[in-house]
Amino acid sequence: MTLNRRDVLAGLGALGTAWLGGVATAGAVAELAGIRITTLSDGNLVLPGDFFFGDLPEDELAAILARHDIPRDEVHPPCNLTLMQDGARNVLFDAGSGSGFMPSAGKMTGALDALGLSPDDITHIVFTHGHPDHLWGVLDDFDDPLFQNADYLLGQTEWEYWRDPRTVDTIGETRASFAVGAARRLDTIEERCSFFKAGEEVLPGVMAHATFGHTPGHMSFEIRSGNDAVMVVGDAIGNHHVAFERPDWASGSDQDADLGARTRQRLLDQLARDRIAMVGFHLPGGGLGRVERKDSAYRFVQE
């Protein structure tokens, strides 16, 4: 299972990175047979380092962060949406954060505009999970649905988790607003939502893979055409440094840290073994790249 590297590089050369108001809007392109995949910037998050690095061994952590020039106290992970176009559909994987989460994020409409598209042109939105930077962008500044013509697809487990009224009391104080915001937005789009389980083809050429741990029902998606494939991994692999060098370490960003670590190790092994290209929501350079083994761990190679 190999992406045509020549086509990927040709696509990257054709698009490169577009800039609008100082924000990267289009990061990378991969061309599969009959399918074009473009990564779009929704801006970036600004998070305290402890959100990711709390309770990790400080000496070894410091060495990893130094190798990647990552500060310990505050991190600015990019937010990469994936747009799949097959001639009949314009499919977004995740909807970004909108204007209600962080001022540094919510830039997706500018990214679409740079490609000559508007939210009305989106036919489907496929969610990896229900965290704010992936879901909250379904509503505009007036709390109306932004994507007037889109159908929404969400994993059944993820839907049930965020719609459960007990979630707000069990998710923890720091994430309680996530649950409130998710429930309100899912209620708004419910009539246009359909649900799926792992192993199902959610759209032609798009297979759902269970990558639970970051959230209870987190999904990744294998986009395949012929012998070529790209895996949209969402937040199952949350950064290009600690997650690759020590995938066994628990991450504070995962709701189930132990399960998240097991999922991360399994997914990295699959991507390296089968040489499947990937898009990571919080990975650099538009998020498109591949996984290579490095000693006893892995490294992310940008395409």
N, C-alpha and C positions, 0 to 999 in steps of 0.2 A: 504494500500500500504506500505509494510514493507520489508526492506532488511533482509535476513537471517543473524542475528548477529553472529551466530556460524560460518557460512562460511566466513564472513568478517574477524573475528578474526583469523580463521585458515589461511586465506590468508596472513594476516599481519605477523603471526608468521613464515610463510614459506619464505617471502621475506625480511621483515624488511626494512632496509635502506642500499643501496649499496653506496659505496664511491669511487670516481674517482678523483684524483687530489685535494682532499679536498672539493669536491662539492658533495652534495647528489644527486644521479642520479635516484634512484627509491624509492619513498616514501611510497606507500601503495598499497595493492591489495584488491579487492573485487571480490568474485566469485558468479556469478548468474548462473542459469541453462544454460549451454552451452556458457556462456560469461565470459571472464576474463577481468577485468578492472584494469589497472596499472597506477599509477600516476608517471610521470617522471619530474625531475627537469630541468628547463632551466636556472638555476642560480637564481639571484635575481636582483631587481632594487635598486637603491640608489636615494631617492627623498627627497626634502626639506619637512619638516613637514607641512608647509603652503599649500602645494599642496593638502593635505587632510583636514587640520585642520583650515585653514584660516577662520576668521569670526565666529568661534564657541565660545560659552561661555567658557572663559578660566578657571574659577574656577571648573566647572563641568567636563570640558575636562581633566584638570590636575588630578582629582580624578580617572577618568576612565583609563587614561594612566598609572597612578601609580599602579593600580590594576593589569595591564597586563604587567608591566615593559617595557613600550614603551617610547622611548625618544620623546620629543616634537619637537626638531629641525631637526632631520633627521631620516627617516625610511628606512628599507631594506626589502620590501615585497618580499617573495619568489614567484617564477613563476612555477606553476604546470601544465604541460600538461597532458592530459588524453589519454591513449591508450586503445582502445577496441578491443579485439580479440575474434572472434567467430568461428575460424576454417577455414573460407573462406576469412575473411577480417582482415586486420590490419588497424584500423581506428584511426587517431589522431584527437583530438579536439584541434584546434589551432596549429600553426606551430612554435611558439616561435619567438624570435626577431632576430635570426641570429647574425652576427658580426657587424652590422651597427648601433646598437642602443646604448647599454651600455656595457662596458668591463666586468661588473659583470654578464651579462646575455649571452644568446646565447650558452648554454651548452647542448642543446638537443641531438646532435649527439653522444656525450659521453654517455648520458643516454640510448639511443637506443643500443649502442655498448655493454653496460653492460648487456643487455638482449639478446645479440646475434643477434641483428637486425641492419639493415642499412636503410637509407632513401629509398633505392630501394625496400625495403620490404613493405613500406606503400602503401596501396591500395586507401585510401580515406583520405582527410583532410576536416573536418567540422569546420567552423569558427563560434565562438560566435560573433566576431566583428572585425573591421579593425584597431585597434590601433597597434602601432609598435611591442609591445611585444607579439602580437598574430598573426600577419600577416607577418612581415618582414622576418621571417625565411624561407619563401618559396624560396628565392634565395640564392645561395652560394656566396662565396667570389669573384667569377668572374661574378656575376649577371646572372648566368644561373639557371634554375629551379633545386632545390636540389632534389625534389622528382620526379624522372624520370617516375615512373609508377603510380602516384597517380591521381585520379580525385578529384576536389575541389567542395565543396558545401558551398554556402553563401546565407544568407537571401536576398531576392529581395530588400527590403528597404535599407539594409546596402550597397549592391552593388551600388544602384543608388546614394546614398549619397556620397560615396568616388569617384565615377566616374564622378560626377557633377563638371564641371570646376569652378563653383562658390564657391565650398566648401572652397578652399584655401583662399578666400577673406572674408569668413563669419565665419570661425571656430575660429578666434582669432589669434593674433600674436604668442602666445606661442605654439599653436598647428598647425601652418601653415605647418611645416615640416612633421607632421603626414599625412596631406592631400597629399602633394607632393609624399611622400614615398609610401602611399597606392595606389595612382593612377598608379605609375610606376609598382608596383608589380602586381596589378590586370590586367594591360594591358598585362603583360608577360604571365600570366596563363589563360587569358580569354578563349582561345579555349578549355580548359579542365574544365571550370567552369559550374556548373548548379546551379539553383536558386530555392528557396522555400519560402513559407510563413508560418506564425505561424499556428499551428494546423495540419501541414502536417507531415507524416512519411517520413523522409529524407533518411533513410536506414531501412531495416527490424529491428524492435524493437527500433527505435530511433525517438522520437517525438519532434518536435520543439515547444518551448514556447516563446511567445513574452515577453521580459523583457527589454523594451525600457527605455532609460534615460541616461545610461552611454554613449551610442551612440544612434543615432536615430533609428537604426535597430538591437540593441543588442538582441541576442537569447540565451536561455538556452535549454538544451536537456535532456529529460527523456529517459534513457536507461532502457528498461523493458524486463524481461524474466519471464513468469509466474506471480507469485504474488510479485516478487522482483523487486526493481527499485533503480536506482541511478540517481540523477539530477546533470548534469554538469552545473554549474551556471555562469561560466566565471567571469566577473567583476560586475555582478549584486549585489553581496555581496562582497565588496572589502576588508574587513579585519575582524579580529576576535574580535575586541574590540569595537570601536565606532559604527560600523555598527550593532552590535548585541545589545549593551546597549542603544543606541539612534538611531534606524533606521530611525526615523523621521527627524533627522538632515540632512541638505543638505551637500553633499560632494563635495569639489572642484575638485575631480577626475571625476565627472560626467559632461557631456556636457550639459545636461538639469538636473540641480540639483533637482528641485522640482519633476519632473517626476521620476528621479532616486530614490528619497526617497519613493515615493508612491509604486514604483515597489518593492523596498527592503522590505517594510513592508508586502506587499501582499505575496511575495515569502517566507519570513521567517515564516509567519503564515501558509502557505500551508505545508512547510517542517516539521514544528513542529506538526501540526494537523495530517497530514497523515503519519508521521514517515518515511519519505523518506530519505535515506542516500544522501549525497551530496559530490561533489568535487568543491572546490573553488579555482580559479586560484591563488589567493594571500593569501590563508589561510595556517596556519602552519602545520608541520607534514605530508607533502605530500598533504594536502588539503582535505583528506577524513575524513568525520565525520558526525555528525548529529546536528540538532537544537533542543534545549530544551527551554521551557519557563522558565524564571527566574523573579519572581515578575511581573512587568508590561512590561518586555522586554524579551530578549532571551539570550542564551549563546551557544557557539560553543563547542561541545564535540568531541575531536579527537578520531578516531577509530584506 
